[in-house]
Amino acid sequence: MKCRKREVEQAKKRIAELERILKRIYEDDISGVVSHDRFLKLSA
């Protein structure tokens, strides 16, 4: 049970990290730092 709880916590942290990364990529797309095509590839 402890092992599963730890796995869930690690997964939640990873999801939060990926959401931050995706938000940054999206902001770069909107500001023109990254092309929209690159954004689509990175967000896939």
C-alpha positions in Angstrom: 0.0 0.0 0.0 2.8 2.4 0.9 4.5 1.7 -2.4 1.4 2.4 -4.4 0.8 5.6 -2.4 4.4 6.7 -3.2 3.8 5.9 -6.9 0.7 8.0 -7.0 2.5 10.9 -5.4 5.3 10.7 -7.9 2.8 10.5 -10.8 1.0 13.6 -9.4 4.4 15.5 -9.3 5.2 14.4 -12.8 1.8 15.6 -14.1 2.3 19.0 -12.4 5.7 19.3 -14.0 4.4 18.4 -17.5 1.6 21.0 -17.0 4.1 23.7 -16.2 6.2 22.7 -19.3 3.2 22.8 -21.5 2.1 26.2 -20.2 5.6 27.6 -20.9 5.5 26.1 -24.4 2.0 27.6 -25.0 3.2 31.0 -23.8 6.2 30.8 -26.1 3.8 30.0 -29.0 1.6 32.9 -28.2 4.5 35.4 -27.9 6.2 34.1 -31.1 9.3 32.7 -29.5 8.4 29.3 -30.9 6.7 28.7 -34.2 3.1 27.3 -34.1 4.3 24.2 -36.0 7.0 23.6 -33.3 4.4 24.1 -30.6 2.2 21.5 -32.2 5.1 19.0 -32.3 6.1 19.7 -28.8 2.7 19.5 -27.3 1.9 16.2 -29.1 
